[in-house]
Amino acid sequence: MFSSYLKSSGRFFRRHKSYTALNLVGLSTGLACAFMIFLWASDEVSFNRFHEDGDQLYRVMRHVTFPDGETYTWESVTYPLAQVLRDDYPDIEDVVLMTWSEELLFDSDDMSARETGRHVGPSFFSMFSYPLLAGDPGTALEQPNAVAISRTMAVKHFGADWPSEAIGNTLRLENDRDVAITAVFEDFPANSSLQIDFAVALEDFSSRVGGLEHWGNSGLQLFAKTRPGANADEVSTAIADIVTEHHESTSKTTLFLHSVEDMYLQSRFENGVLVGGRVTYVRLFVIVGFIVLLIASINFMNLATARSEQRAREIGVRKSVGASKGSLVAQFLTESVLLALVAFLFAVVVVLLLLPAFNGLTEKSIGIGDISGTTVAVFGLIAVATGLLAGSYPALYLSRFNAVTMKRASASRAAGRFDSLLRRGLVVFQFAASFLLIVATVTVFRQIDYIQTKDLGLDKNNLAFLPLEGDARASYPTFREQLLQQPGVASVAASSTNPLSIGQSTSDPTWDGKEPDADVLFHIISTGYDFPETMGMEMVAGRSFARDFADSSSYVINERAAEAMGMTNADAIGKGLSFWGNEGTIVGVVR
């Protein structure tokens, strides 16, 4: 019996090629779009969930509440906090400090290359599940001159067929010192929010950077592993006031634990409260995926119900020759489900063909092997459900009329008013959902355009940012003069960091007339002469740095800083300003 349904369905599809093709294109396109959206969402949700003890791993963060009541949340903490947590809090099994991601220059016998990585504490590979191909995870980073490198970095620098052959070799770091390779780790998985090619022992960093022991200097990241069964909320409460106890300030610092498994998706805080993060985008895109799938399914159902009117007489003929209601129901459902399954197969092919382009667009690395059988099965079931739903109307509604009514009555009379209302309602819903997506797309486009064209207070066009390293840093004046002699180079200036990504901030500054309870967070950048001019900044008061004035202890601030210090732009000029005991004078204000 089922084979006869398949044969009948095949004949119907061949006779109505346009109808069949239109339905296949519509449903397969919708399924493919939704499939790719859900693949992206699934990859996002998987971030940082591969660690063996993931439920015990936390990032130590801090809320800082200023006298004006505003609370800010930061990932950076102070260096001595690690030892206090390790020694005084039994619910914390281990901790590891690390610097922010940085690019450093490594030289081997055969090549020189900048690599991305961090300085990390000795417990890094013991706490996190990043497998070592060679080396001991417990001791790999104990020595100050130790470095662990990735498989890719080992092959790049030593051309080793097996990366463990890199063990025992040395690399020249920043043209300054030698580091010994003590471990080689497997390249970090794509769904790790931490991506590095090297890990240098933290002691290398702490021995060269001064002021780390000061409790007011927060410039490192700290991760903690709690003991099995420990309650993270209780630990957060216990450690909350550690910084306040060791460092007197008008602002209040409150420490807390934030799960490593949640730090990628949920990392946005507002006034000390977790309000979401990338998880918001995941939810929005999942909703968009369902809307796209719903639009495609409604289109499929609309075409099926429209075609059912033309099949009213066919039903009447079939009934007159003895076809039962059950056989008609089975026939219509078979046709609909079969068409939906073919559309599903087309959708799978489209996804596989477009996967490389999709990865490029979303900056993902999803492979065919990452698409689980469960995911494919779920989308197959969605296609079947769509087919059953679309075929249910002609199967269950039209098949209940008797043969005489179906042959004599017009299609619309046989189908009745319900058919007309159903199709009109589906069309209205379909257009409303499509309009919603179009409006959302236009809104996002305008937001992106706003971000790209917003006046940042500097002219970023025709600017190149070049890190200084090795001899170039020590001989910057000569290097600068040589650059200025190059055709097309109009101006050159030095700065401590990229001005579009300033990571250094402090609430330490004092100024003339500062109120005792004033506690303002300043973002700071150290620069050389010609910096405002090179960046195209607009001076609204005073002057820029000038060689004639020997401005080694002068400051240029922006309008927002002048406002925060309770001064007008003009009044700020000549006022005293001190950072970390370095007293100077404000000589200019930029917009």
Secondary structure, 3 states (H helix, E strand, C coil): CHHHHHHHHHHHHHHCHHHHHHHHHHHHHHHHHHHHHHHHHHHHHCCCCCCCCHHHEEEEEEEEECCCCCEEEECEEECCHHHHHHHHCCCEEEEEEECCCEEEEEECCCCEEEEEEEEECCCHHHHCCCCEEECCCCCCCCCCCEEEEEHHHHHHHHCCCCHHHHCCCEEEECCCEEEEEEEEECCCCCCCCCCCCEEEEHHHHHCCCCCCCCCCCEEEEEEEEECCCCCHHHHHHHHCCHHHHHCCCCCEEEEEEEEHHHCCCCCEEECCEEEECHHHHHHHHHHHHHHHHHHHHHHHHHHHHHHHHHCHHHHHHHHHCCCCHHHHHHHHHHHHHHHHHHHHHHHHHHHHHHHHHHHHHHCCCCCHHHCCHHHHHHHHHHHHHHHHHHHHHHHHHHHHCCHHHHHHCCHHHHHCHHHHHHHHHHHHHHHHHHHHHHHHHHHHHHHHHHHHHCCCCCCCCCCCCCCCCCHHHHCHHHHHHHHHCCCCCCCCCCECCCCCCCCCEECCCEECCCCCCCCCCEECCCECCCHHHHHCCCEEEECCCCHHHCCCCEEEEEHHHHHHCCCCHHHHCCCEEEECCEEEEEEEEEC
